[in-house]
Amino acid sequence: MNVRPSESREVPVDVLPPAPRNEPPLPPVPSDEPRAVPFEGLRTFYHPASGGVILALDWLAFGSDLLTGFLALPLLCVLSFAVTFPLVWLIQVQWSRDKMGPAIGKAFLGAFLVGLPFPITGTLLGAAILALSGLPHHPVDVVKKLASTKTAR
């Protein structure tokens, strides 16, 4: 049996002329698709952004000794709670698409943990927040996870 290689064919190549420089760029095409939500499809108790907010605000408030003094600690606890609650609630409603009741409960729990008068980042509570939000324990893993979700789209 004698096999002959197939004959090569010419493929027509269409070349577009260069765009004129003095014309304004075309306006963006409106899209009917909803905007992409970070970590869409990930089903964890907390959205990863909520976990990041909880841990970051807790570290900022109590891990860095932001304020010191007798009245500073109660003020810092209340302020931490007041800042964390709306942020976590907003993330849970917008990105995790939780209903109002569960979003308020999750925001209250997260704000309560941030309002505790000690840093939770290195404790069992911090590890629980990492686990409940699906965040990897190492920052390099977080970057890899974010890069893989961007390339998957």
Secondary structure, 3 states (H helix, E strand, C coil): CCCCCCCCCCCCCCCCCCCCCCCCCCCCCCCCCCCCCCCCCCCCCCCHHHHHHHHHHHHHHHHCCCCCCCCHHHHHHHHHHHHHHHHHHHHHHHCCCCCHHHHHHHHHHHHHHHHCCCCCCCCHHHHHHHHHHCCCCCHHHHHHHHHHHHHCC
